[in-house]
Amino acid sequence: MTAERPGGWVGRPLRRREDEAILRGRAAYVDNLAPPGTVHMVTVRSPLAHARLLAVEVAAAQRAPGVLAVLTGADLAGRVGPMPVTAIEGARIAHAPVPLLAAGRVRFAGEPVAAVVAATRAAATDAAELVSVDYDPLPVVVDPHAALDGAVRLHDHLDGNVLLRWRRRHGDVDGAVVAAARVVRGRFRMPRLVASPIEPRGAVAAYDAAGDLLTLWLSAQDPHRPLRQLAAVLRRPPERCRVVVGDVGGAFGSKGTLAPEAAVAAILAMRLGRPVKWIEDRSESFLACYQGRGQEIQAELAVDGGGRFLALRARVLADLGAYLYPITPAPPVTTAMLLTGAYDVPAVDVELVGVATNKVPTGPYRGAGRPEGAYVAERLTDLAAADLGVDPAAIRRRNFIPPERFPHTTALGFTYDSGDYGRALDRACELLGYHQQRERQRAARADGRLVGVGLCVFVERAGAGLWEHGAVAVGPDGRVLVRTGSTPHGQGHQTTFAQIAADALGLAPEAVTVEAGDTRTVPVGMGTYASRSVTTGGSAVHLAARQVAAKAARVAAWLAASTGRPATFAEAAAAAHAPDRLPPGLAPGLEAEVRFELPGPVFPFGAYAAVVEIDPDTGRLRVQRLVGVDDAGRVVNPLLAEGQVMGSAAQGIGQALFEEAVYDDAGQLLTGNLAVYGLPSAVEVPPLHGELLETPSPFTPLGAKGLGESGAIAVPAAIANAVADALAPLGVRHLDPPYTPERLWRVLRDARQRPAG
């Protein structure tokens, strides 16, 4: 069989094919949808963080012009099921699912209490103000330590406020601590963050009574998880629900589950027999969309006199917020499992406790537990280096899991598939000019300047969910249709998956169309999260395309034998759909479906380095240089991979320098808009000098892993180490992010006021 054009598309830096439609305004986001008869839903949200609901009066709202329905939590009692919470091996998870609408009690400021539907959004907004709620305020707890004490209980049926428990022990930690030359300890805090995608959450729900089909268009990361959750909540057969995810203006983890408000819109659409649209505004997004991070880790690392790591003991306290979303428990468990990082630590004792507080629940945000794990592992490593007087790069090389030990099962139970951590660190140091930067630092310190150099070597888990569906079909005209359960929300799947299929088929990517995001056309799948798309979805598409290529080759060989000349792929495709032109025993058609399943997660890794300078008078921090080396196995499209790294690095800089969701003692979000919640702009993001290495995974047919979160994982830890290094001459041993000018100025002031000696 002759190819139309040479293959070899995997590894080529092709430009994104999806960008033209977006740039020309042809993208269709949820708020662009308006099926005939669409009406609009607005929610009434609690202004209090904790209160009993004594009464919710809706009569005035029901009489308002244009109002079609008002729904409260009491209306849903006994009529909906609980939001399903994902089970995690080894974890004890309490029953505290997030409700669709509050009933009996509100537990965070911004919790939806009622929903109003009217002919226009303006009418619904006006009517929502007429809903009268009688609140009986209750004591508020926002500090996770206070929540753990249990003086204020958020859920009466639970024993205290503990929503999640997990523990993993291996080896003789106590013995290692006793035998250690040094034991370094620290308290490490990662604040809560707001995902802030450019498009907030939204949904349009429509119900076809004749066919008993409920359709939900979502701004989401995939359709399949929301479909399963919607079916469970509404107690409907999944086949009577359809979820469609079209163009999505970003997610960063915050749209990985069904929004309760979207389920309410679906209920109202079925009740009214008209499409119902709900679009979240930016203020609502800050208040009610689940947040990320919010963990505090007490940890100690035992080290021998030669700088070898002996044991790790840690206790993770996770602020989970008022309820559990389906995926709330996952990030803190991931943190706990990755606390040994890239290092060979033979003994561990890690305990995780997740508590309820009067805040919006937490969930995955880009990195989803990996940034916290890397932060602790890398800060402990630098603290150990400082105590022993060892160079931070040298102590890392001394403790890396060596390349010949892979696959390697860590003491915490993860099996790392492949790695060469020393190579990544060496290359990062070369890109940074590590030794030259140390020389410049010594000169700067002699001049009284606060310059710091920081390293981070990270390991992340990718491929969560472990399986994905892929289908490849070739029409009689030779056009290729790829269907995948990995739904894009900005990653460039249209380009990358076309490359994978074209590479296997020996065609040009232009011959391939990629479809995703509709449970009617792609009935099964897992979705796009946790850097899993190329790892699992790409593997499924690759294997399906290989099967199609093999059948096409058989048909082409049969044609060649009968015509005496080689057959093209297009001729084989046409013959495959003509039963009289097929070899005996070969069924018509040219298509294949594959469910690819990993034996376990894969583990991308990399090394980042940062140089920072802090103004001693103002506390302003400037990132002078930032380099990153990423190894995600085989890279399908280096150009798109570079874009993913740069985007995640920018978010890592925001996390390190500006971002923090701050609540007061009454549970009110003080950073509830973009005027006070700091996001990085182009001014604050320095050029990232990056490089991609390839250590293929033995777990995937392409050798590929994931790459979407590396900068968000590594940059905060690298900057944290650089900040601690810059402040070391002042006696400051550790400081948690964000490194705002005010926070650094206060630290500098306090350091100067301390008595000498």
Secondary structure, 3 states (H helix, E strand, C coil): CECCCCCCCCCCCCCCCCHHHHHCCCCCCHHHCCCCCCEEEEEEECCCCCEEEEEEECHHHHCCCCEEEEEEHHHHCCCCCCCCCCCCCCCEECCCECCCCCCCEECCCCCEEEEEEECCHHHHHHHHCCCEEEEEECCCCCCHHHHHHCCCCCCCCCCCCEEEEEEEEECCHHHHHHHCCEEEEEEEEEEEECCCCCCCCEEEEEEECCCCEEEEEECCCCCHHHHHHHHHHHCCCHHHEEEEECCCCCCCCCCCCCCHHHHHHHHHHHHHCCCEEEECCHHHHHHHCCEEEEEEEEEEEEECCCCCEEEEEEEEEEECCCCECCCCCHHHHHHHHCCCCCECCCEEEEEEEEECCCCCCECCCCCCCHHHHHHHHHHHHHHHHHHHCCCHHHHHHHHECCHHHCCEECCCCCEECCCCHHHHHHHHHHHHCHHHHHHHHHHHHHCCCEEEEEEEEEECCECCCCEEEEEEEECCCCCEEEEECCCCCCCCHHHHHHHHHHHHHCCCHHHEEEECCECCCCCCCCCCCCCCHHHHHHHHHHHHHHHHHHHHHHHHHHHHHHHCCCCEHHHHHHHHCCHHHCCCCCCCCCEEEEEEECCCCECCEEEEEEEEEECCCCCCEEEEEEEEEEECECCCCHHHHHHHHHHHHHHHHHHHHCCCCCECCCCCECCCCCCCCCCCCCCCCCCEEEEEECCCCCCCCCCECCCCCHHHHHHHHHHHHHHHHHHHHHCCCCCCCCCCHHHHHHHHHHHHHCCCC
